[in-house]
Amino acid sequence: MAEAQKYLPGVPDEEDEIETASLDPRLEQEAERIAEALVFASAQPVSEAYIDSRLPRGADVRTIMLRLKAVYATRGVNLVQVADHWAFRTAADLSFVVQTDEQEVRKLSRAALEVLSIIAYHQPVTRAEIEDIRGVQTSKGTLDVLMEAGWVRFRGRRRTPGRPVTFGTTRDFLDHFGLEELRDLPGIEELKGAGLLSGRVPSNLNIPVPTGDDELAENEDPITQLDLEELGLLTPKGEEAD
């Protein structure tokens, strides 16, 4: 009887105080269905925290999502991880099937691609550091294009004279380029293999490996209300927007 009670919903087990017991198979299946429905119903990637808040008590959200990911791995749509969020996306080898003439293709200039690459690999990075790496000035318009696309964001302010703004990529950047995390960015050998680097690259060329950490660095301060006002992103308090 005690063994039967162990799997009945609402009946506590002696080990529950130390570790949550496995869910009843029916509840486990229901948890998967709930997680699947939550991601399917959202146009944007859904956070694990949000999914977890909707699951039955004791369900392991990461285990459930990885199990669903495996189920959809060979289907026409895949369940993909974007940082700590999840989304359904058309399988990469079938993307040509769903393309339509009405789709707007976002084309970036060479300068914008260079800046985006530098930010992706070197973040957190300031505008001066971007220009130092490129060897030319970077126009505000180039950064504006990347921010309007939703791929680049203000991260914080560097603790150096002038407190320059630092830039980083967004979750939308990961989602658009099919990356689970920044560590999935291609390394130098992958870039060579894809033909994105010539065979005459300098022997001392170093492509940094992003940390993948969204938290502020030790030499960064968070963006504040006053910072946003200074950057022209918010109307100063007490003043009405035009």
Summary of the structure (lengths in Angstrom):
residues: 242
radius of gyration: 23.1
end to end distance: 72.1
largest distance: 76.1
contacts: 559
relative contact order: 0.08
helix: 40%
strand: 13%
